Amino acid sequence: MAEISTTKTLIVAGLVAFVCAGLVTISAVLLRPYELANIAQEKQARMTAMLRQVPGLTPLLGDAGAAALDARLVHLPTGAYVDGDAAGFDALVSARDETQSRALSTQEDIGGIGRVALHAPVFLVLDDAGEINLLVLPIYAQGYQSTIRAFLALEADLNTIAALSIYAQGETPGLGARIQTSEWQNLWPGKSLVDNTGTLQVTVTRGKATAEHEIDGITGATRSSLAVGNAVRFWLGPTGFGPYLDRLKRGEMG
């Protein structure tokens, strides 16, 4: 009798677990479009807010905000523009498709992302003559608990950071999540990317910055703040937007 009772209990428990798992799966599928829509909305809002903070840029953007940006799709290995829906392109999603990405070696993968897409969008603010006033690059890297996603805006010289805005992260509240505070993000504008030899130097330090290319790390959130620095260094390097930036500096992009 006890054995029958135990069997029934296990069957009921199994059925409950199965039903609950199914409900969780269905909920995740049904809610996914809303989650993506919220991320896109947050992304647009963060970019607009970031652009408003760049001195002298508001008159160029007018009321359109981020919508005034010229979005283009770049083939990362060559740095060339290609046709495609740049505004709706997500390099992180593309990186999960082996046909649209490539695996990174341990040496290359300073951002801890595993794979990098072959294409990525860039966003430009152009003057009346078609010259770049501002270049906005979407970047991301693996943080302590989440993928950290941000926009990095470069000034016309392509060597000075105009702004950094983190629009998605799931780091520890009160610790790693402090990377999204304005106080820390405001440490980035004005920093030079490379030294006199053209070597990429910008980095986040463990503690207080002591050099012109350094940004203070966040006490108690070392891994999260270093991850942002890794994102910047990866995406500005040869496996990220490096080839594209080189072509822009050489005046090859028209």
N, C-alpha and C positions, 0 to 999 in steps of 0.2 A: 504493500500500500504506500509506504514511504517512497519507494522507488518510482511509482506512478506519479505521485505528487511532485517529486523532484523533476521528473521528465516534463510534466505539464508546465512547471515553473520555468524551466529552461526554454521550452517552446514559446511560451508567452513572451519571455524576455527577448528571445531572438526575433520574434515578430515585431515587438515594439522597437527594437534597435533598427530592424530593417525599414520599418515605416518612417522612423525619425530620420534615418540616413537619406531615405528617398525625399522626404520633405525638405531637408537641408539642401540637397542637390537641386531640386526643382526651384527652390527659393533663390539659390545662387544664380541659376540660369536666367530666371525671370528678372532678377534685380540687376544683372550685369549691364544691360543697356542704360539703366538709370545711373549706375556707378560711372560708366564711361562718359555719360553726358555731364555728370557733375565734375568729373576730372577735366573735361574739355572747357567747361565754364570757368572753373578755377584757374585753369591754364591761361585763358584769355584775360581774365581779370588781373591776374598777377603780372602778365606781360604789360598790360595797359598801365597798371600802377607803377611798374618799374620804369617804363618809358617817360611817364610824367615827372619822374624824379631827375631825369637827365637834363642838366642846364641847357636852355636854348632849343630844346626839342619840341616842346608843346606847340609853338607856332607852326612847325612843319607838319605835325600830326593833325592839328585842328580837333574837331569833335570826334573824329573817326577812331582815335586811339590806336590800338594794335591793328585794327582793320586797315589802317593806312600803309601798313608794311607791304613791301614787295616780296612775296614768298616764292622761293625757287628751290628746286630739288637738285642736289649735288651728288655725283658719283664719287664717293670718298676716295677710292684708290687713285683716281686720276685728278680729282679736284675740278672736274668739268661739270657744267650744267647739263641736265638731261630733262626730257619732257616728263611730266607727271603731276599729280595733284599734291603739290608741296604743302599747301595749307592743311590738308587732312592727313598728311603722312606721319606715321609714328615709327621712329627708328627702333624703339624698344620692342614693339610688336613685330616688326620686320626681322629683328635679330633672332627671334624664336623660330623663324622659318629657315631651314638649312639651305634652301635654294636661293634665298635672298640675303644670306649672311655668310660669314666665315668664322671659324673657331680661332680664338686668340691663344698664342703661346703664353706660358707663365710669365715670361719676360715682358711681353707686350701688355698683359692684362693688369695694369696697375689700378684699374677701376673695379676689378673683381666682377666683371660682367659676363665672362665666359665667351660670348660671341659678339661680333659687331656687324651691323647691317652694312650692305654695300652702298646704300644710299641714305641720305639724311637731308632734312629741310634746313634752309637758312632764311633769315628775314632781314631785309634791308630797308633803311630809310635813305632815299636818294634826293639830291637837290635837283633844281630845274635842269642842270646840265648833265644829269645822270650820274654824278659822282656820289660816292658813299658818304653819308653823314654818320651813319651808325649801322653796325652789323650785329644782329642778335642770333646767337647759336644755342640750340637746345642741347643740354648735356645731362648725363646721368652717371651714377656709379652705385655700387653696393655699399650701403652703410652698415651700421651695427645690427639693425633689425629690419631694414627695409631697403628698397631701391629709392635713392634720393634723386629727384628730378629738378632741374633748374634751367633758367635762361641766363646766359652770359652775354652781356652787351659790350661791344668793343667800339671805341671811338674811331674816327676816320683814319687815324694813323695805323690802325689794326694792331697796336702794341700797348694801348692803354685801356684798362677796364673802365667802362662807363657805369656799369651796374651789374649786380648779381641778384637774382630773385629765385628763391626755391619755392616751387609750387606744389610739390608732392613729396611727402616723407612720412614714415611711420616709426620714427625713432622714439626712444623712451621719453615720455612726458616729463617736463621739468629738467631734463638732462640733455640728451641728444637732440630733442625737439627744439632746443634753443638755437639751432642753426637757422631756423626760420624767423627769428626775431629781427626786427629792423636794426637793432643795435649791432648785431654781428654782421649782417649783410652790408651795413654801411661802412664796414672796414675795407671793403673791396674797391670801391671807385677810386680812380687815380693811381692804382698800382700798375707798374709796368710788367709786361709779360716776359720780356727777354732782357739780357744784359747787353753790353756794348759789342759782344762777339756774336750776338744773335742767338745765344743759347737760352732755351726756355728755363726760367728761374722761378717764376711765381709759385709759391707754396704756402701751405698752412703749417705752422710750427707747433711743437708741443710746449705750450705756454706762451710767453710774450714774444712778439716779433722783435728782432734786433737788426734787421736789414730791410732795405727799401722794397724788396720783392716778397717780403713775408707778411702773412696775416696771422693774428693771434689765434691760437687754438682755444677751445672752450674747456675750462677746467671742469672735470667730471664728465666730459663728453668728448674725450680725445678721439675715439674711433669715428664718431659721427662727423666731427669737424675736419679730421684728416681725410675722410671720404670725399668731402666736397672739394678739397684741394686736389685729390686724386682724379676726380671727375674733370676738373679744369685742365689738369696736366695731360690726361689721356686724350680728351677731345681736341686739344690744341696741338697734339703731337702727330706723328707720321701716320698712325693708324686711325686718326680721327679727321679733323678738318685741316690738318697741317698742309697737305697738298693743295687744298683749295685756297688757303690763306697765302701760300707761296705764289700761286698764280695771280691772286689779286694784287699782291705787292709788286709783281713783275708787270702788271698792267695788261694781262693776257685775257681778261674776262669781258672786255668790251664795256 
